[in-house]
Amino acid sequence: MPRAFGKSYNPAVFMMATVDGALACGIAEVHNTFGERKAWFLGKACLKQDHDGDAYLQLRTPKRFYVSPFS
């Protein structure tokens, strides 16, 4: 976790759900240092498979709140 002046915060939390052992959906929650947080549901439309057949979730979305002065 990033730490500054003795304080730390967790910038992202990921929760995944499985059905019969297979990845089904997830929730991604992003926090910034101003106490704001946004959550995104990653449903069936976000479910992908790589060339080895392993499942993963992918979401592309515009930046909706201040996260970093460098992005």
Steps between C-alpha positions, in 0.01 A plus 500: 500500500626851427618682811574869557570680827419184699154460345403241245203433278388220272441651154311201355291209622397210277228248588436201277214248494509148363230256393595132507866599528496727193543878510156659458521872588677754714494843659790745478504786751754782457584753775696822485680698768208745528268234643308451177419148381343359187385144435450319171315174443683266265231273362477249219593758234837551677584129518785404265725198440870505421668270247559238775128490579532682835215738581550863598293818528577813298334841510596822324331816624576873495662648809215639713680655795841631606746217560850626420671818385698286253211349300 
